[in-house]
């Protein structure tokens, strides 16, 4: 992956997180429990999902950089939604999204070429590097920002 492509993906990652946070901030409270899609997810649930996804992603990224050949476990977002009380207030999860995405972006910006290439093995998708991580997560928050915004239309 070229430096330019990494920079573009990192920008998408940062902008997507900002877009999600802004969308959640302008969403009236009465819209937090309106389904965003046919799957029944609400903006409240999306906020908790993204916080959990970013926590998981941040741990994956740190393991890739710090450990030799880590095994990266998969997780089921629907199970998290059922078991982690996604009906609670989203305030802490929103703050977490802001802090973790900022921390992840800063870490990514500091990686050397050798660190970008360090690899682990994802239990479902195989070889997994920091570059793989960035490709996976670059558009995640933006997709959820768009999902939450559809509640307003």
Phi, psi and omega in degrees: 000136180282160175301322181295319179293318176301315180299318179296316179294321178295322176297317177300319179300309181297314182294323178296317177297316179298319180296318179296314180299319179294318180295316178296322181294326182269357181283122177299145182308322183292348178267351186297337182247019174272135179297135180272336186214176176297339182284353176088359180291139180253164175304323177300313180295320179298318179301315179292320178300312182295320177300314179295320179296318180291323175298313179298315180297318179298320178294319178300312181301314181295323177294320179299321182280321189268332186252157176269116175059046183295149173271122182262117181277149173273166172215160182253109181302327180292324176294317177302315181299320180288322190260344186254025171055059181288006175270357181284173179302139180274358188304312181293323179293322177298315178297322179296317178304313181300311184292314185289319179295323177297314180296316178298316181298317179297319178297313180302319181295340183263356185289142173276169177303320180296321180290323176300328185271349180301137187235146168238192178230118175281133187296342178252326187247001175088215184307138189215120180240177174298327175295317176301314180306310183295321177297321181290315189265351183304322183254003186298307182295321180298318179299320179284329174299317178294322178298312180294322181297331179296338177296330182281344183261000000 
